[in-house]
């Protein structure tokens, strides 16, 4: 899983939530998911105070809390199991 969206929302000069998005790729198949993840009021701080490692940890926890790995894997498996449109050779 690769976190491809990290979009902070700021109110009163503090980050109150982050839209976290993740992409999973398996060969020719891919799946994407995102959701806003709220930040507890006691943990809210200015955008400039966030570190890269804090953001990475927040995104990882958001994914765990929302069971994303299973959802992304299921989405990719569904794509693999779906029939593929083909053309008749004489059309």
C-alpha positions, 0 to 999 in steps of 0.5 A: 500500500502506497499513501498517494494522498495526504491532504490536511484540513486546517481550522484556527491554524491547526490541522483538524483532519487529513484526507488520506488516500492509498493505492495498491498495485498488483501487476496490471491491477490497481485499487485506490481508497481514501477517507478523511481521518479526524485528529483528536483535539488534544493532538491538533497542531499547526501544519508547520509542526508536523514531521514526515514521520508523524504524518507517515504514522498517522496515515498508517494508523488511519489505514489500519483503523479502516481495514484498508489492506483487506479492502484494497486486496479484495478490490484487486481480487474482484478485478482479477475475477471479473470477465474481460471484454474481448472482440470477435476475430471476424468483427 
